[in-house]
Amino acid sequence: MAISPAVDIHDLHKTFVVPEREGGMRAALASLVRRRKQEVKAVDGISFVLSPGEIVGFLGPNGAGKTTTLKMLSGLLHPTAGTVTVLGYVPWERDRGFLRRITLVMGQRNQLVWDIPPIDSFELNRAVYRVPAAEYRRTLDELTELLELGPLLKKPVRNLSLGERMKCEVAAALLHRPQVVFLDEPTIGLDVTMQRRIRGFISEHNRRHGATVLLTSHYMADVEALCRRVIVIHHGRLLFDGDLAKLVERFTSHKTIVVSLGDCGADLSPYGEVVSCTDGDVTLRVPKSETARVTGRLLADLPVMDLTVEDPPIEEVIDRVFREELS
């Protein structure tokens, strides 16, 4: 028996009509009579399917259409054209069954009430989603343990740090145990330690409950830690949909070699492009086809203390995807 997709998008479009005018009083007066408008294609015919239980990275630069897509998937926006189903529901119909089974977490938006403790906002969410008391208590205990919320639950939200508040925001969004989770920059602005905790929680929540997760992030560490599959969009169009490792393989023609020599005095330019040298660790960029030969030469010619061969950072790969699309 075939398993129904959690999210199914086909030829999705969203166009906004934006008023525009020149600066100055004359242009302002003229716009009262005849207003000029411009059509902006935020999403331009994307299609993809998410299977139940997948964690998928949704990548693109600012203005690529990621947040607009998530808002259509969660029912906050109507598309201009195309079809979408999430768990079999049409999102913008805002069916009660649909709303109980999805959630949207936006790193730059607050759902907690500023002047009251998170526990009171949690109780409000319990009432809104009609979560039975026993189930609510079990879920709250689990979230409190995984996110270390105990000391935070009774403090007013305004007294919490950004990282503490974000942990509570995530907990509030998951109290009703949604089957599909849309995460829009959930770690934005957080320090490295808090980013790691949020990533670990998302992974554990997916493992325990099989929730489907669509994640946007500018922190590539989030994507590398959580996602095997990535979807890349730019100017509202789909550029890549597939395995993260295949993205790296497809869009990189070189490897990175880090050689530990103890100091930065040696000239390694004959072996490849010298990218940097920090504390005696020299980073070289070499063509993939030359990696084995260069590695052998380095080991034979120099007093190498350590050597590693890596794919380039994922940020570099994504940047190349965008540059190829624009060229």
C-alpha positions in Angstrom: 0.0 0.0 0.0 1.4 3.4 -1.1 2.1 5.9 1.7 0.5 9.3 1.1 2.9 12.2 1.1 3.0 14.6 4.0 3.4 17.6 1.7 2.6 17.6 -2.0 3.2 20.8 -4.1 2.7 21.1 -7.8 3.5 24.1 -10.0 3.0 26.6 -7.1 3.0 30.3 -7.9 2.6 33.4 -5.8 2.6 36.9 -7.4 2.3 40.1 -5.4 1.0 43.3 -6.9 3.1 46.1 -5.4 2.4 49.9 -5.9 5.4 52.0 -7.0 6.1 55.7 -7.8 9.0 58.1 -8.2 10.1 60.3 -5.3 8.9 63.9 -5.0 5.7 65.8 -4.5 4.7 65.8 -8.2 4.9 62.0 -8.3 3.0 61.7 -5.1 0.2 63.9 -6.5 0.1 62.0 -9.8 -0.2 58.7 -7.9 -3.5 59.9 -6.5 -4.9 59.9 -10.0 -3.0 57.0 -11.6 -1.2 54.5 -9.4 1.5 52.5 -11.0 1.8 48.9 -10.0 4.4 46.1 -10.5 3.9 42.4 -10.3 6.5 40.6 -8.2 6.8 36.8 -8.6 7.7 35.5 -5.1 7.2 31.9 -6.0 7.4 30.8 -9.7 6.2 27.3 -10.4 7.9 25.1 -7.8 7.0 21.4 -7.3 8.1 18.9 -4.7 6.9 16.1 -2.4 7.8 15.4 1.3 7.4 12.0 2.7 6.2 11.4 6.3 9.1 11.6 8.7 11.5 13.5 6.4 13.6 16.4 7.6 14.3 18.5 4.5 16.4 21.7 4.2 14.7 24.5 2.2 17.5 26.8 1.1 17.9 30.0 -0.8 19.1 33.6 -0.4 16.9 36.4 1.1 14.0 37.0 -1.2 14.1 33.6 -2.8 10.5 32.8 -1.8 11.1 30.4 1.1 9.0 32.2 3.7 6.2 32.9 1.2 6.2 29.2 0.4 6.0 28.2 4.1 3.1 30.7 4.6 1.2 29.1 1.7 1.9 25.6 3.1 0.6 26.7 6.5 -2.5 28.4 5.1 -1.6 32.0 5.8 -1.4 32.9 2.1 -3.4 31.9 -0.9 -1.3 30.9 -4.0 -1.8 32.7 -7.3 -1.8 29.3 -9.1 -0.9 25.7 -8.4 -2.0 23.0 -6.0 -0.9 22.1 -2.5 -1.9 19.4 0.0 -0.5 19.0 3.5 -1.6 15.7 5.1 -4.3 15.5 2.5 -5.7 19.0 3.4 -5.7 22.2 1.3 -4.0 24.6 3.6 -5.8 27.8 2.9 -9.2 26.2 3.6 -8.0 26.3 7.2 -9.8 23.1 8.2 -9.7 22.4 11.9 -8.2 19.0 11.4 -5.4 20.6 9.4 -4.6 23.2 12.0 -4.4 20.7 14.7 -1.8 18.7 12.8 0.7 21.3 11.6 2.7 24.2 13.1 4.9 27.1 11.8 7.8 28.4 13.9 9.3 31.7 12.6 12.5 32.7 14.3 11.7 36.4 14.0 8.1 36.2 15.2 6.7 35.8 18.7 3.7 33.8 19.8 4.3 34.0 23.5 2.6 36.8 25.4 5.3 39.2 26.5 4.2 40.1 30.0 3.2 36.6 31.3 5.2 33.4 32.0 5.5 30.8 29.1 3.5 28.3 31.2 0.5 30.6 30.9 0.9 30.8 27.1 1.3 27.0 27.0 -2.1 26.7 28.8 -3.7 29.0 26.3 -2.4 26.8 23.4 -3.7 23.7 25.2 -7.1 25.3 25.3 -6.9 26.5 21.6 -5.9 23.0 20.4 -8.2 21.2 22.8 -5.3 19.0 24.0 -6.5 16.6 26.8 -5.0 17.4 30.2 -3.2 14.1 30.6 -1.7 14.3 27.1 -0.7 18.0 27.6 1.1 17.1 30.9 3.0 14.2 29.2 4.0 16.4 26.3 5.0 19.4 28.5 7.1 17.1 30.7 8.9 15.7 27.6 9.5 19.2 26.1 10.7 20.5 29.5 13.2 17.7 29.7 14.5 17.9 26.2 14.8 21.7 26.1 15.7 22.2 29.8 12.8 24.6 30.3 12.3 24.0 34.1 13.8 27.3 35.3 12.1 29.3 32.5 8.4 28.3 32.7 7.4 30.8 35.5 9.4 33.8 34.4 7.8 36.6 32.4 8.7 36.2 28.7 10.2 39.8 28.7 12.8 38.6 31.3 14.1 35.7 29.1 17.1 35.9 26.9 16.7 35.4 23.1 17.9 31.8 23.4 15.6 31.0 26.3 12.6 32.6 24.6 13.3 30.7 21.4 13.3 27.4 23.3 9.9 28.3 24.8 8.6 29.4 21.3 9.5 26.0 19.9 7.9 24.2 22.9 4.7 26.2 22.5 4.5 25.3 18.8 4.9 21.5 19.5 2.5 21.1 22.5 -0.2 19.7 20.3 2.2 17.1 18.7 1.9 18.3 15.1 2.7 15.8 12.3 4.2 18.5 10.0 6.5 21.2 11.3 7.5 24.2 9.3 10.6 25.9 10.7 11.6 29.3 9.4 15.0 30.3 10.7 14.5 28.7 14.2 18.1 29.4 15.3 18.5 32.9 13.9 20.4 35.2 16.3 21.2 32.4 18.8 24.7 31.7 20.0 26.5 28.5 18.9 25.6 26.5 22.0 21.9 27.3 21.8 21.9 26.6 18.1 23.3 23.1 18.8 20.6 22.5 21.5 17.8 23.5 19.2 19.2 21.2 16.4 19.5 18.3 18.8 15.9 18.8 20.0 14.5 18.9 16.4 16.4 15.7 15.6 15.1 14.0 18.8 11.5 15.2 18.3 11.6 13.8 14.7 13.0 10.5 16.0 10.4 10.1 18.8 7.3 11.2 16.9 8.1 10.8 13.2 7.2 14.5 12.5 7.9 15.8 8.9 10.1 18.9 9.1 10.7 21.5 6.4 13.5 23.7 7.7 14.8 27.0 6.3 18.1 28.3 7.8 21.0 30.5 6.8 23.2 28.5 9.2 24.6 25.7 7.2 25.5 23.8 10.4 21.7 23.4 10.9 21.3 21.8 7.5 24.3 19.6 7.7 23.3 18.3 11.1 19.6 17.6 10.3 19.0 17.1 6.6 20.0 14.4 4.2 17.8 16.1 1.5 17.8 19.7 0.5 15.6 21.8 -1.8 17.3 25.0 -3.2 15.2 27.8 -4.7 16.2 31.2 -6.1 14.0 34.0 -7.4 11.1 31.7 -6.6 12.3 28.9 -8.9 13.5 25.4 -8.0 17.3 24.9 -8.6 17.9 21.6 -6.9 16.0 18.9 -5.1 18.0 15.9 -3.8 20.6 14.4 -1.5 22.8 16.9 0.3 25.9 14.9 -0.6 24.9 14.9 -4.3 24.5 18.7 -4.2 28.1 18.9 -3.0 29.3 16.5 -5.6 27.4 18.2 -8.5 28.5 21.7 -7.8 32.1 21.3 -6.6 35.1 20.6 -8.7 37.6 20.7 -5.9 38.5 19.3 -2.5 39.9 21.0 0.5 43.1 19.7 2.1 44.2 20.8 5.5 47.8 20.1 6.3 49.3 20.4 9.8 52.9 21.5 9.7 53.4 23.3 13.0 54.0 26.7 11.4 53.0 28.8 8.4 56.5 29.3 7.0 56.5 26.8 4.1 55.3 27.9 0.6 52.7 25.3 -0.4 51.5 27.2 -3.6 53.1 24.5 -5.9 50.7 22.0 -4.4 47.5 23.9 -4.9 45.7 27.2 -4.1 46.6 28.3 -0.5 43.4 29.4 1.1 44.6 30.1 4.7 47.1 29.2 7.4 46.1 29.3 11.0 48.3 28.0 13.9 50.3 25.9 11.5 47.3 24.4 9.7 47.5 25.2 6.0 44.3 24.9 4.0 44.7 24.1 0.2 42.1 24.0 -2.5 42.9 21.4 -5.2 41.0 19.9 -8.2 39.2 16.7 -7.3 41.1 14.8 -10.0 44.4 15.9 -8.4 43.5 15.2 -4.8 45.3 11.8 -4.5 48.4 12.9 -6.3 48.7 16.1 -4.3 48.1 14.3 -1.0 50.9 11.8 -1.9 53.3 14.6 -2.7 52.6 16.5 0.5 53.2 13.4 2.6 56.4 12.6 0.7 57.9 16.1 0.6 57.0 17.7 3.9 57.1 16.8 7.7 53.3 16.5 7.9 51.9 16.1 11.4 48.3 15.6 10.2 46.4 15.8 7.0 42.6 15.8 6.2 40.8 15.9 2.9 37.3 17.4 2.9 34.5 18.6 0.7 34.2 22.4 0.6 31.9 24.1 3.2 28.3 23.8 2.2 28.0 27.6 2.2 30.5 27.6 -0.7 28.4 25.0 -2.5 25.2 26.9 -2.2 26.8 30.1 -3.4 28.0 28.3 -6.5 24.5 27.0 -7.2 23.2 30.6 -7.1 26.0 31.9 -9.3 25.5 29.1 -11.9 21.8 30.0 -12.0 22.5 33.6 -12.6 25.1 33.1 -15.3 
